[in-house]
Amino acid sequence: MKDKNYYAIIMAGGVGSRFASKYNRFPKQFHDMLGTGHTLIQKTFSRLNKIIPTENILVLTNERYNDLVLKQLPLVKQEQVLLEPAMRNTAPCILYASLKIKSKIKMR
C-alpha cells in the first residue's frame, strides 16, 4: 500500500551538457537509452509510483522541458511539475522542491 505521507522528487532539469552523443536534442532523461521502449524519466516514475502515490511525485525541470515531461508522464498533472526559476545545481533544486512539498502538506 502506498503511504500518502511519502513524497518523491524527480530531478529532470539538466541540459545534458556533459553527455555527448546522438541524444543531444534533449537531455538523457527524455531518451530510451536502454532500448526498453521507455525513457529514463518514465522508468524512474514507474519505479517510484509503486511505493509513492502518483500525486506525491513531483518533477523538477527546466521550463523548456515542461511539455515534454507532461507528454512522457501522462499521469503527472501540471501542478506536479515544478519549473526551476533558474538552473542552480542540485542543492537549490532539492531545497526548492522541499519547500513546495512543505507548503503542500500545510494545505491538507
All heavy atoms as an XYZ file, in Angstrom:
873
protein
N       0.831     -1.189      0.000
C       0.000      0.000      0.000
C       0.876      1.253      0.000
O       1.895      1.310      0.683
C      -0.891     -0.006      1.231
C      -1.908      1.097      1.218
S      -3.216      0.774      2.388
C      -2.936      2.083      3.512
N       0.474      2.238     -0.761
C       1.245      3.471     -0.871
C       0.938      4.384      0.317
O      -0.218      4.599      0.652
C       0.910      4.187     -2.174
C       1.260      3.390     -3.399
C       0.847      4.133     -4.641
C       1.025      3.265     -5.865
N       0.625      3.937     -7.082
N       1.967      4.908      0.925
C       1.821      5.800      2.068
C       1.622      7.228      1.570
O       2.492      7.773      0.898
C       3.056      5.703      2.954
C       2.911      6.430      4.275
O       2.247      7.487      4.321
O       3.473      5.945      5.268
N       0.489      7.842      1.924
C       0.187      9.196      1.443
C       1.122     10.255      2.022
O       1.124     11.392      1.572
C      -1.263      9.557      1.744
C      -1.569      9.718      3.209
C      -2.997     10.141      3.434
C      -3.196     10.401      4.923
N      -4.393     11.124      5.190
N       1.934      9.877      3.007
C       2.880     10.822      3.593
C       4.253     10.778      2.929
O       5.143     11.518      3.299
C       3.023     10.559      5.095
C       1.747     10.877      5.830
O       1.145     11.924      5.625
N       1.304      9.960      6.670
N       4.424      9.884      1.961
C       5.688      9.797      1.242
C       5.630     10.681     -0.002
O       4.619     10.738     -0.692
C       5.975      8.370      0.800
C       6.380      7.420      1.903
C       6.476      7.826      3.226
C       6.676      6.105      1.613
C       6.849      6.948      4.220
C       7.051      5.215      2.612
C       7.141      5.648      3.908
O       7.512      4.763      4.891
N       6.746     11.332     -0.282
C       6.880     12.170     -1.466
C       8.171     11.802     -2.190
O       9.112     11.302     -1.577
C       6.929     13.659     -1.081
C       5.604     14.209     -0.666
C       5.122     14.019      0.623
C       4.813     14.909     -1.569
C       3.891     14.508      0.999
C       3.576     15.406     -1.192
C       3.128     15.192      0.093
O       1.900     15.677      0.457
N       8.202     12.084     -3.460
C       9.412     11.868     -4.246
C       9.613     13.049     -5.188
O       8.649     13.656     -5.649
C       9.312     10.576     -5.050
N      10.854     13.340     -5.431
C      11.224     14.406     -6.355
C      12.057     13.774     -7.466
O      13.075     13.133     -7.198
C      12.078     15.491     -5.663
C      11.349     16.083     -4.458
C      12.478     16.575     -6.660
C      12.268     16.850     -3.522
N      11.629     13.963     -8.690
C      12.432     13.533     -9.837
C      13.099     14.785    -10.383
O      12.425     15.716    -10.823
C      11.565     12.877    -10.933
C      10.889     11.616    -10.395
C      12.428     12.553    -12.156
C       9.911     10.978    -11.367
N      14.409     14.811    -10.321
C      15.145     15.963    -10.838
C      15.436     15.722    -12.314
O      16.184     14.812    -12.667
C      16.425     16.179    -10.043
C      16.142     16.556     -8.605
S      17.617     16.942     -7.651
C      18.425     15.352     -7.619
N      14.809     16.519    -13.157
C      14.935     16.331    -14.606
C      15.186     17.656    -15.303
O      14.655     17.921    -16.374
C      13.663     15.671    -15.142
N      15.992     18.486    -14.685
C      16.209     19.813    -15.239
C      17.515     20.002    -15.974
O      17.736     21.007    -16.625
N      18.402     19.023    -15.876
C      19.710     19.165    -16.508
C      19.622     19.232    -18.022
O      18.732     18.649    -18.631
N      20.544     19.943    -18.606
C      20.546     20.094    -20.062
C      21.412     19.052    -20.751
O      21.446     18.974    -21.970
C      21.008     21.513    -20.492
C      20.012     22.550    -20.032
C      22.390     21.819    -19.969
N      22.108     18.254    -19.967
C      22.915     17.184    -20.560
C      24.162     17.668    -21.257
O      24.616     17.045    -22.212
N      24.739     18.746    -20.783
C      25.909     19.321    -21.457
C      27.130     18.409    -21.405
O      28.007     18.500    -22.250
C      26.251     20.683    -20.856
O      26.545     20.545    -19.475
N      27.197     17.509    -20.430
C      28.345     16.599    -20.332
C      28.096     15.285    -21.056
O      28.932     14.402    -21.052
C      28.660     16.325    -18.865
C      29.233     17.547    -18.167
C      29.438     17.242    -16.733
N      28.120     17.252    -16.085
C      27.909     17.399    -14.808
N      28.925     17.510    -14.005
N      26.709     17.411    -14.304
N      26.933     15.160    -21.650
C      26.558     13.907    -22.293
C      26.584     14.112    -23.798
O      25.642     14.608    -24.391
C      25.174     13.471    -21.816
C      24.769     12.123    -22.305
C      25.397     10.985    -21.838
C      23.757     11.989    -23.236
C      25.023      9.740    -22.283
C      23.378     10.743    -23.698
C      24.010      9.620    -23.219
N      27.686     13.765    -24.417
C      27.832     13.975    -25.857
C      27.507     12.688    -26.609
O      28.136     11.668    -26.414
C      29.247     14.419    -26.170
N      26.493     12.746    -27.441
C      26.126     11.588    -28.247
C      25.080     11.992    -29.265
O      24.828     13.161    -29.491
C      25.570     10.476    -27.363
O      24.246     10.781    -26.983
N      24.402     10.989    -29.811
C      23.325     11.250    -30.760
C      22.098     11.833    -30.067
O      21.168     12.260    -30.711
C      22.941      9.961    -31.490
C      22.377      8.881    -30.585
C      22.038      7.632    -31.358
C      21.479      6.559    -30.432
N      21.113      5.368    -31.135
N      22.098     11.844    -28.719
C      20.953     12.315    -27.945
C      21.083     13.789    -27.567
O      20.716     14.169    -26.477
C      20.810     11.490    -26.665
C      20.620     10.026    -26.889
C      21.596      9.122    -26.496
C      19.464      9.542    -27.467
C      21.420      7.760    -26.684
C      19.280      8.185    -27.674
C      20.260      7.304    -27.274
O      20.081      5.973    -27.463
N      21.597     14.621    -28.415
C      21.869     15.989    -27.994
C      20.707     16.957    -28.180
O      20.824     18.105    -27.805
C      23.139     16.522    -28.666
C      23.083     16.415    -30.163
O      22.046     16.098    -30.733
N      24.196     16.663    -30.806
N      19.570     16.513    -28.720
C      18.422     17.418    -28.841
C      17.761     17.654    -27.483
O      17.318     18.747    -27.182
C      17.411     16.842    -29.828
C      16.259     17.771    -30.068
C      15.408     17.337    -31.226
N      14.160     18.058    -31.177
C      13.029     17.594    -31.594
N      12.965     16.392    -32.127
N      11.935     18.296    -31.509
N      17.675     16.602    -26.692
C      17.123     16.672    -25.350
C      18.079     15.966    -24.398
O      18.818     15.078    -24.806
C      15.749     15.981    -25.274
C      14.701     16.615    -26.117
C      14.135     15.917    -27.168
C      14.256     17.904    -25.878
C      13.154     16.484    -27.950
C      13.284     18.485    -26.653
C      12.731     17.775    -27.701
N      18.013     16.290    -23.110
C      18.860     15.596    -22.137
C      18.525     14.107    -22.047
O      17.439     13.674    -22.435
C      18.529     16.285    -20.815
C      17.926     17.585    -21.188
C      17.255     17.374    -22.504
N      19.443     13.360    -21.501
C      19.326     11.899    -21.473
C      18.077     11.388    -20.785
O      17.574     10.323    -21.138
C      20.569     11.283    -20.854
C      20.786     11.640    -19.405
C      22.095     11.082    -18.908
C      22.361     11.624    -17.513
N      23.727     11.552    -17.147
N      17.523     12.119    -19.810
C      16.349     11.624    -19.098
C      15.123     11.466    -20.002
O      14.188     10.744    -19.664
C      16.008     12.507    -17.884
C      15.665     13.935    -18.186
C      16.848     14.863    -18.082
O      17.982     14.456    -18.283
N      16.587     16.121    -17.776
N      15.129     12.095    -21.150
C      13.986     12.037    -22.060
C      14.196     11.066    -23.226
O      13.442     11.073    -24.181
C      13.661     13.436    -22.584
C      13.321     14.408    -21.482
C      14.173     15.451    -21.161
C      12.152     14.263    -20.759
C      13.863     16.339    -20.145
C      11.836     15.140    -19.733
C      12.690     16.181    -19.430
N      15.226     10.221    -23.128
C      15.534      9.263    -24.187
C      15.444      7.824    -23.680
O      15.690      7.555    -22.511
C      16.950      9.491    -24.733
C      17.083     10.773    -25.472
N      16.657     10.927    -26.761
C      17.571     11.969    -25.083
C      16.891     12.176    -27.140
N      17.435     12.818    -26.146
N      15.125      6.930    -24.579
C      15.124      5.491    -24.296
C      16.531      4.975    -24.546
O      16.806      4.307    -25.528
C      14.100      4.780    -25.194
C      14.113      3.276    -25.014
O      14.735      2.789    -24.047
O      13.513      2.585    -25.851
N      17.421      5.298    -23.632
C      18.828      4.965    -23.815
C      19.113      3.484    -23.601
O      20.131      2.975    -24.048
C      19.685      5.803    -22.871
C      19.617      7.267    -23.199
S      20.573      8.285    -22.091
C      22.130      7.480    -22.102
N      18.230      2.788    -22.902
C      18.458      1.373    -22.610
C      17.751      0.455    -23.596
O      17.842     -0.764    -23.499
C      18.007      1.061    -21.179
C      18.674      1.904    -20.086
C      18.053      1.605    -18.729
C      20.173      1.657    -20.056
N      17.010      1.044    -24.541
C      16.323      0.263    -25.551
C      15.164     -0.562    -25.013
O      14.857     -1.618    -25.544
N      14.499     -0.058    -23.968
C      13.396     -0.792    -23.344
C      12.020     -0.348    -23.819
O      11.017     -0.937    -23.431
C      13.443     -0.619    -21.812
O      13.246      0.771    -21.507
C      14.756     -1.110    -21.232
N      11.985      0.713    -24.608
C      10.700      1.264    -25.015
C      10.204      2.350    -24.072
O       9.117      2.891    -24.257
N      11.012      2.648    -23.039
C      10.658      3.689    -22.072
C      11.874      4.574    -21.837
O      13.006      4.084    -21.770
C      10.208      3.088    -20.743
C       9.006      2.201    -20.872
N       7.744      2.687    -21.057
C       8.888      0.867    -20.878
C       6.892      1.688    -21.157
N       7.572      0.557    -21.064
N      11.615      5.866    -21.665
C      12.711      6.789    -21.395
C      13.164      6.631    -19.944
O      12.483      6.009    -19.118
C      12.273      8.248    -21.640
O      11.239      8.580    -20.701
C      11.771      8.449    -23.058
N      14.297      7.225    -19.621
C      14.811      7.144    -18.260
C      13.848      7.772    -17.257
O      13.631      7.236    -16.170
C      16.187      7.808    -18.172
C      17.301      7.133    -18.965
C      18.605      7.917    -18.825
C      17.495      5.696    -18.538
N      13.232      8.891    -17.622
C      12.290      9.537    -16.701
C      11.037      8.674    -16.519
O      10.483      8.587    -15.427
C      11.944     10.978    -17.130
C      11.248     11.717    -15.987
C      11.124     11.022    -18.393
C      11.077     13.207    -16.206
N      10.598      8.012    -17.562
C       9.436      7.123    -17.460
C       9.745      5.928    -16.556
O       8.912      5.532    -15.738
C       9.006      6.637    -18.845
C       8.371      7.712    -19.682
C       8.183      7.293    -21.133
O       8.979      6.533    -21.687
N       7.124      7.785    -21.753
N      10.930      5.363    -16.695
C      11.320      4.235    -15.860
C      11.433      4.657    -14.396
O      11.005      3.937    -13.500
C      12.634      3.628    -16.355
C      12.496      2.920    -17.710
C      13.806      2.384    -18.221
C      14.245      1.134    -17.557
N      13.359     -0.014    -17.584
N      11.977      5.831    -14.155
C      12.095      6.341    -12.789
C      10.722      6.559    -12.175
O      10.457      6.146    -11.041
C      12.902      7.655    -12.776
O      14.205      7.400    -13.309
C      13.010      8.229    -11.379
N       9.832      7.199    -12.930
C       8.477      7.435    -12.441
C       7.782      6.115    -12.128
O       7.138      5.968    -11.085
C       7.668      8.242    -13.469
C       6.268      8.533    -13.017
C       6.000      9.638    -12.231
C       5.226      7.686    -13.351
C       4.711      9.901    -11.792
C       3.933      7.934    -12.923
C       3.675      9.049    -12.139
N       7.914      5.159    -12.997
C       7.275      3.855    -12.808
C       7.753      3.163    -11.530
O       6.952      2.612    -10.771
C       7.549      2.977    -14.026
O       6.985      1.707    -13.858
N       9.055      3.206    -11.284
C       9.593      2.592    -10.059
C       9.073      3.303     -8.820
O       8.657      2.666     -7.847
C      11.126      2.618    -10.066
C      11.757      1.596    -10.977
C      13.264      1.467    -10.750
N      13.976      2.732    -10.766
C      14.465      3.318    -11.871
N      14.298      2.755    -13.046
N      15.122      4.443    -11.782
N       9.083      4.627     -8.838
C       8.608      5.394     -7.687
C       7.123      5.193     -7.444
O       6.668      5.113     -6.304
C       8.899      6.893     -7.887
C      10.349      7.310     -7.766
C      10.517      8.748     -8.224
C      10.844      7.138     -6.342
N       6.370      5.109     -8.527
C       4.919      5.026     -8.412
C       4.453      3.706     -7.790
O       3.297      3.569     -7.416
C       4.274      5.242     -9.780
C       2.847      5.699     -9.670
O       2.459      6.346     -8.706
N       2.048      5.389    -10.652
N       5.338      2.760     -7.642
C       4.995      1.504     -6.960
C       4.878      1.709     -5.453
O       4.182      0.959     -4.782
C       6.040      0.431     -7.269
C       6.012     -0.024     -8.705
C       7.116     -1.013     -8.991
C       7.097     -1.358    -10.482
N       8.252     -2.171    -10.857
N       5.571      2.729     -4.925
C       5.568      2.947     -3.471
C       5.102      4.342     -3.051
O       4.813      4.562     -1.887
C       6.970      2.669     -2.874
C       8.033      3.539     -3.538
C       7.323      1.199     -2.985
C       9.394      3.488     -2.880
N       5.034      5.265     -3.993
C       4.645      6.646     -3.706
C       3.348      6.941     -4.449
O       3.241      6.629     -5.638
C       5.729      7.648     -4.192
C       7.116      7.292     -3.661
C       5.346      9.080     -3.869
C       7.390      7.638     -2.243
N       2.361      7.577     -3.793
C       1.144      7.955     -4.518
C       1.474      8.866     -5.706
O       2.344      9.735     -5.602
C       0.318      8.709     -3.470
C       0.842      8.250     -2.149
C       2.299      7.955     -2.376
N       0.801      8.654     -6.805
C       1.068      9.410     -8.035
C       1.102     10.910     -7.784
O       2.003     11.609     -8.258
C      -0.005      9.081     -9.098
O       0.016      7.678     -9.333
C       0.248      9.815    -10.396
N       0.134     11.403     -7.021
C       0.039     12.855     -6.780
C       1.169     13.385     -5.909
O       1.369     14.602     -5.814
C      -1.320     13.217     -6.186
C      -1.606     12.623     -4.831
C      -2.176     11.204     -4.850
O      -2.234     10.561     -5.927
O      -2.552     10.726     -3.774
N       1.934     12.502     -5.272
C       3.052     12.921     -4.423
C       4.408     12.801     -5.111
O       5.440     12.925     -4.472
C       3.063     12.116     -3.123
C       1.919     12.477     -2.206
O       1.118     13.350     -2.506
N       1.830     11.794     -1.082
N       4.387     12.538     -6.390
C       5.628     12.507     -7.157
C       5.724     13.836     -7.904
O       4.876     14.173     -8.719
C       5.663     11.327     -8.149
C       5.558     10.007     -7.393
C       6.953     11.379     -8.983
C       5.435      8.789     -8.293
N       6.757     14.585     -7.569
C       6.979     15.887     -8.198
C       8.152     15.788     -9.166
O       9.118     15.080     -8.905
C       7.267     16.944     -7.138
C       6.248     17.076     -6.002
C       6.696     18.115     -4.997
C       4.880     17.416     -6.553
N       8.041     16.509    -10.259
C       9.118     16.528    -11.252
C       9.650     17.954    -11.319
O       8.908     18.896    -11.602
C       8.618     16.091    -12.649
C       9.763     16.119    -13.650
C       7.986     14.709    -12.577
N      10.907     18.107    -11.020
C      11.557     19.406    -11.075
C      12.330     19.466    -12.375
O      13.188     18.616    -12.645
C      12.493     19.586     -9.883
C      13.048     20.977     -9.681
C      11.920     21.967     -9.395
C      14.024     20.991     -8.541
N      12.000     20.456    -13.205
C      12.620     20.530    -14.515
C      12.770     21.975    -14.960
O      12.263     22.900    -14.323
C      11.805     19.710    -15.544
O      12.576     19.567    -16.746
C      10.475     20.357    -15.870
N      13.421     22.142    -16.060
C      13.583     23.442    -16.687
C      12.310     23.780    -17.458
O      11.645     22.886    -17.981
C      14.789     23.380    -17.633
C      15.147     24.710    -18.203
O      14.491     25.189    -19.116
N      16.187     25.309    -17.680
N      11.988     25.023    -17.539
C      10.775     25.483    -18.229
C      10.667     24.931    -19.655
O       9.590     24.564    -20.109
C      10.763     27.009    -18.260
C       9.500     27.599    -18.808
C       9.513     29.114    -18.719
O      10.400     29.751    -19.348
O       8.659     29.663    -18.016
N      11.782     24.811    -20.336
C      11.735     24.358    -21.737
C      11.328     22.893    -21.871
O      10.976     22.444    -22.948
C      13.057     24.621    -22.441
C      14.191     23.748    -21.987
C      15.455     24.056    -22.730
N      16.352     24.693    -21.778
C      17.599     24.967    -22.009
N      18.123     24.689    -23.167
N      18.348     25.518    -21.102
N      11.373     22.112    -20.760
C      11.009     20.703    -20.815
C       9.628     20.410    -20.225
O       9.236     19.248    -20.125
C      12.061     19.850    -20.103
C      13.453     20.064    -20.636
C      14.515     20.312    -19.779
C      13.706     20.036    -22.005
C      15.797     20.514    -20.271
C      14.979     20.247    -22.501
C      16.023     20.485    -21.631
O      17.283     20.689    -22.121
N       8.902     21.427    -19.841
C       7.591     21.243    -19.234
C       6.669     20.370    -20.093
O       6.114     19.377    -19.611
C       6.942     22.603    -18.968
C       5.606     22.475    -18.285
O       5.512     21.977    -17.173
N       4.557     22.913    -18.957
N       6.501     20.728    -21.343
C       5.603     19.968    -22.222
C       6.095     18.541    -22.442
O       5.298     17.608    -22.526
C       5.441     20.675    -23.576
C       4.685     21.992    -23.449
O       3.951     22.161    -22.461
O       4.833     22.842    -24.342
N       7.389     18.379    -22.517
C       7.972     17.056    -22.713
C       7.711     16.158    -21.495
O       7.374     14.986    -21.642
C       9.473     17.189    -22.980
C      10.214     15.978    -23.501
C       9.556     15.384    -24.735
C      11.661     16.347    -23.808
N       7.827     16.708    -20.296
C       7.537     15.953    -19.077
C       6.075     15.507    -19.084
O       5.762     14.336    -18.836
C       7.827     16.792    -17.807
C       7.226     16.146    -16.564
C       9.327     16.982    -17.624
N       5.167     16.420    -19.383
C       3.739     16.092    -19.381
C       3.391     15.066    -20.457
O       2.528     14.212    -20.252
C       2.908     17.360    -19.561
C       2.994     18.353    -18.387
C       2.310     19.656    -18.749
C       2.433     17.751    -17.121
N       4.081     15.121    -21.565
C       3.836     14.157    -22.639
C       4.352     12.769    -22.260
O       3.683     11.763    -22.471
C       4.510     14.636    -23.933
C       4.298     13.709    -25.103
C       4.969     14.248    -26.356
C       4.797     13.266    -27.500
N       5.510     13.703    -28.690
N       5.545     12.724    -21.687
C       6.142     11.436    -21.352
C       5.567     10.819    -20.076
O       5.650      9.611    -19.880
C       7.662     11.568    -21.229
C       8.325     11.783    -22.559
C       9.810     11.501    -22.535
O      10.371     11.015    -21.554
N      10.471     11.801    -23.645
N       4.994     11.647    -19.219
C       4.412     11.158    -17.967
C       2.940     11.571    -17.896
O       2.576     12.508    -17.201
C       5.181     11.719    -16.764
C       6.672     11.415    -16.702
C       7.318     12.128    -15.532
C       6.929      9.918    -16.646
N       2.070     10.876    -18.617
C       0.662     11.287    -18.702
C      -0.089     11.250    -17.371
O      -1.131     11.907    -17.244
C       0.056     10.305    -19.705
C       1.016      9.187    -19.832
C       2.354      9.707    -19.433
N       0.409     10.542    -16.371
C      -0.248     10.525    -15.054
C       0.070     11.753    -14.219
O      -0.587     12.032    -13.225
C       0.150      9.261    -14.273
C      -0.284      7.921    -14.863
C       0.254      6.774    -14.013
C      -1.794      7.840    -14.975
N       1.089     12.491    -14.632
C       1.514     13.678    -13.897
C       0.703     14.883    -14.344
O       0.548     15.133    -15.540
C       3.032     13.921    -14.112
C       3.454     15.268    -13.570
C       3.838     12.810    -13.469
N       0.212     15.632    -13.360
C      -0.542     16.860    -13.646
C       0.403     18.056    -13.619
O       1.471     18.013    -12.996
C      -1.651     17.033    -12.619
C      -2.679     15.932    -12.684
C      -3.757     16.152    -11.667
C      -4.802     15.082    -11.866
N      -5.195     14.410    -10.677
N      -0.017     19.130    -14.249
C       0.819     20.325    -14.336
C       1.279     20.797    -12.950
O       2.419     21.210    -12.784
C       0.075     21.458    -15.050
C       0.880     22.733    -15.184
C       2.129     22.564    -16.039
O       2.034     22.231    -17.196
N       3.302     22.784    -15.469
N       0.408     20.698    -11.947
C       0.798     21.187    -10.611
C       1.886     20.332     -9.957
O       2.476     20.746     -8.966
C      -0.416     21.330     -9.686
C      -1.239     20.102     -9.533
C      -2.409     19.997    -10.508
O      -2.457     20.721    -11.522
O      -3.288     19.178    -10.262
N       2.172     19.177    -10.525
C       3.250     18.334    -10.018
C       4.584     18.644    -10.698
O       5.618     18.142    -10.272
C       2.917     16.855    -10.249
C       1.769     16.359     -9.405
C       1.345     14.981     -9.849
O       0.311     14.829    -10.477
N       2.145     13.972     -9.540
N       4.544     19.445    -11.727
C       5.765     19.820    -12.439
C       6.232     21.160    -11.888
O       5.538     22.175    -12.008
C       5.529     19.911    -13.962
C       6.823     20.289    -14.672
C       4.977     18.605    -14.498
N       7.379     21.143    -11.254
C       7.956     22.358    -10.691
C       8.992     22.881    -11.672
O       9.940     22.176    -12.017
C       8.617     22.058     -9.348
C       7.746     21.364     -8.303
C       8.551     21.086     -7.048
C       6.521     22.194     -7.997
N       8.793     24.097    -12.106
C       9.712     24.693    -13.073
C      10.766     25.498    -12.335
O      10.440     26.414    -11.580
C       8.929     25.559    -14.064
C       7.840     24.816    -14.834
C       7.067     25.779    -15.725
C       8.425     23.678    -15.653
N      12.000     25.126    -12.550
C      13.105     25.811    -11.885
C      13.139     27.280    -12.304
O      13.149     27.575    -13.499
C      14.437     25.179    -12.276
C      14.629     23.774    -11.785
C      15.938     23.190    -12.277
O      16.121     23.095    -13.497
O      16.766     22.837    -11.428
N      13.161     28.177    -11.335
C      13.269     29.598    -11.693
C      14.622     29.913    -12.325
O      14.747     30.814    -13.146
C      13.093     30.328    -10.373
C      13.243     29.311     -9.309
C      13.045     27.968     -9.910
N      15.642     29.152    -11.938
C      16.986     29.290    -12.519
C      17.718     27.970    -12.298
O      17.470     27.285    -11.304
C      17.747     30.426    -11.844
N      18.578     27.628    -13.221
C      19.342     26.389    -13.089
C      20.508     26.639    -12.138
O      21.436     27.360    -12.472
C      19.815     25.930    -14.463
C      18.651     25.547    -15.355
S      19.135     25.138    -17.024
C      20.056     23.647    -16.740
N      20.421     26.044    -10.941
C      21.419     26.313     -9.902
C      22.006     25.056     -9.267
O      22.400     25.071     -8.124
C      20.788     27.158     -8.789
C      20.287     28.487     -9.242
C      21.434     29.458     -9.304
N      20.911     30.780     -9.557
C      21.314     31.546    -10.534
N      22.230     31.138    -11.360
N      20.795     32.730    -10.701
N      21.984     23.945     -9.951
C      22.558     22.701     -9.448
C      21.647     21.999     -8.442
O      20.530     22.411     -8.193
C      23.969     22.913     -8.910
C      24.917     23.365     -9.993
O      24.847     22.893    -11.118
N      25.804     24.293     -9.659
N      22.169     20.946     -7.831
C      21.355     20.011     -7.058
C      20.819     20.564     -5.738
O      19.634     20.421     -5.442
C      22.161     18.726     -6.785
O      22.585     18.193     -8.046
C      21.326     17.692     -6.078
N      21.642     21.150     -4.903
C      21.196     21.586     -3.577
C      20.035     22.586     -3.647
O      19.004     22.383     -2.985
C      22.362     22.150     -2.776
N      20.130     23.651     -4.431
C      18.991     24.558     -4.527
C      17.751     23.885     -5.124
O      16.620     24.197     -4.746
C      19.495     25.679     -5.443
C      20.967     25.623     -5.339
C      21.301     24.177     -5.130
N      17.966     22.938     -6.005
C      16.873     22.189     -6.617
C      16.105     21.425     -5.535
O      14.867     21.454     -5.472
C      17.465     21.222     -7.651
S      16.376     19.972     -8.292
N      16.821     20.742     -4.672
C      16.190     19.972     -3.600
C      15.509     20.903     -2.600
O      14.400     20.615     -2.130
C      17.229     19.064     -2.920
C      17.681     17.983     -3.902
C      16.669     18.436     -1.651
C      18.853     17.168     -3.432
N      16.123     22.018     -2.279
C      15.504     22.985     -1.366
C      14.191     23.503     -1.942
O      13.169     23.544     -1.249
C      16.458     24.151     -1.084
C      15.860     25.289     -0.246
C      15.451     24.786      1.136
C      16.835     26.446     -0.158
N      14.201     23.887     -3.190
C      13.005     24.401     -3.857
C      11.873     23.370     -3.808
O      10.746     23.665     -3.413
C      13.348     24.780     -5.302
C      12.191     25.261     -6.130
C      11.418     26.337     -5.733
C      11.888     24.647     -7.338
C      10.359     26.777     -6.505
C      10.832     25.078     -8.117
C      10.068     26.148     -7.697
O       9.013     26.576     -8.467
N      12.166     22.136     -4.180
C      11.151     21.079     -4.174
C      10.683     20.787     -2.752
O       9.485     20.569     -2.518
C      11.704     19.828     -4.835
N      11.590     20.808     -1.792
C      11.222     20.547     -0.395
C      10.272     21.618      0.136
O       9.317     21.310      0.861
C      12.476     20.488      0.482
O      13.308     19.434      0.075
N      10.518     22.858     -0.211
C       9.626     23.940      0.211
C       8.241     23.787     -0.417
O       7.220     24.067      0.218
C      10.238     25.300     -0.130
C      11.489     25.668      0.675
C      12.127     26.940      0.121
C      11.177     25.808      2.156
N       8.201     23.326     -1.655
C       6.918     23.081     -2.317
C       6.155     21.952     -1.616
O       4.949     22.032     -1.415
C       7.118     22.735     -3.795
C       7.586     23.897     -4.628
C       6.483     24.920     -4.749
C       6.885     26.011     -5.719
N       5.817     26.973     -5.929
N       6.870     20.901     -1.247
C       6.244     19.785     -0.531
C       5.734     20.262      0.828
O       4.606     19.951      1.227
C       7.226     18.615     -0.363
C       7.494     17.960     -1.726
C       6.691     17.584      0.634
C       8.634     16.959     -1.716
N       6.538     21.042      1.521
C       6.129     21.569      2.838
C       4.843     22.378      2.712
O       3.917     22.229      3.516
C       7.244     22.421      3.434
C       6.938     22.961      4.792
C       8.094     23.776      5.331
C       7.725     24.371      6.677
N       8.803     25.229      7.194
N       4.752     23.226      1.696
C       3.539     24.037      1.531
C       2.355     23.164      1.140
O       1.214     23.426      1.540
C       3.757     25.153      0.509
O       3.904     24.628     -0.780
N       2.588     22.104      0.393
C       1.514     21.186      0.006
C       0.968     20.459      1.239
O      -0.235     20.281      1.386
C       2.047     20.191     -1.023
C       1.007     19.261     -1.590
C       1.604     18.378     -2.676
C       0.548     17.413     -3.188
N       1.028     16.576     -4.253
N       1.866     20.049      2.140
C       1.455     19.358      3.361
C       0.640     20.285      4.252
O      -0.366     19.888      4.843
C       2.687     18.799      4.104
C       3.316     17.662      3.292
C       2.320     18.323      5.503
C       4.658     17.190      3.817
N       1.064     21.538      4.366
C       0.335     22.512      5.184
C      -1.082     22.738      4.672
O      -1.990     23.034      5.428
C       1.083     23.844      5.233
C       2.238     23.860      6.158
C       2.827     25.251      6.214
C       3.963     25.330      7.194
N       4.502     26.678      7.285
N      -1.272     22.608      3.362
C      -2.587     22.869      2.760
C      -3.574     21.741      3.026
O      -4.765     21.917      2.823
C      -2.426     23.115      1.260
C      -1.681     24.401      0.958
S      -1.314     24.628     -0.795
C      -2.941     24.688     -1.488
N      -3.101     20.598      3.480
C      -4.011     19.466      3.745
C      -4.901     19.723      4.907
O      -4.757     20.265      5.856
C      -3.230     18.178      3.999
C      -2.724     17.565      2.750
C      -2.459     16.131      3.014
N      -1.080     15.807      2.692
C      -0.441     14.769      3.139
N      -0.989     13.965      3.982
N       0.787     14.510      2.793
